[in-house]
Amino acid sequence: MEDLKSRVAYLQGLSAGMDLEKESKEGRLLSSIIDVLGDFASSFNELQEAQEQLEDYLESIDEDLYSLEDEIYDGRPGMDDDDYMEVECPRCGEIVCFDRDIVDDEDVIEVTCPNCDEVVFVNDDTYASADEPELIEGRTQVEHDDDL
């Protein structure tokens, strides 16, 4: 932005070299225009400095976030991709992650989609995870009008 300030200074020099009377209409107009341009150049320079500070601050926050993500997700002892399962919700398409130990649990556990509350997995043999859920004994099939 120094270029902008130097250009305004050049215009001030040209104005001074024109030998216009400062009290004439043209002299006052030209002087006022150059003063306003100088104010714009100063304001623009301040905005550019503030923008650079914000970019630096944002970059430092971004680096801190990446560091934190590494600590949380990659730094867990014994946390592997094999420790959880992913199932796609047949209703809304959301990917639902849950602990793989649920599959071998003796109790019947239903995993529901956090987005639409659809049951996406049951750890017994009577439920098939597919586009159309299977009927489970003792339950009636409920049609979802909002599936369309």
Secondary structure, DSSP 8 states (H G I E B T S, - for coil): -HHHHHHHHHHHHHHHHTT--TTSHHHHHHHHHHHHHHHHHHHHHHHHHHHHHHHHHHHHHHHHHHHHHIIIIIS-TT--GGGEEEEE-TTT--EEEEETHHHH-SS--EEE-TTT--EEEESSTT---SSS----TT------GGG-
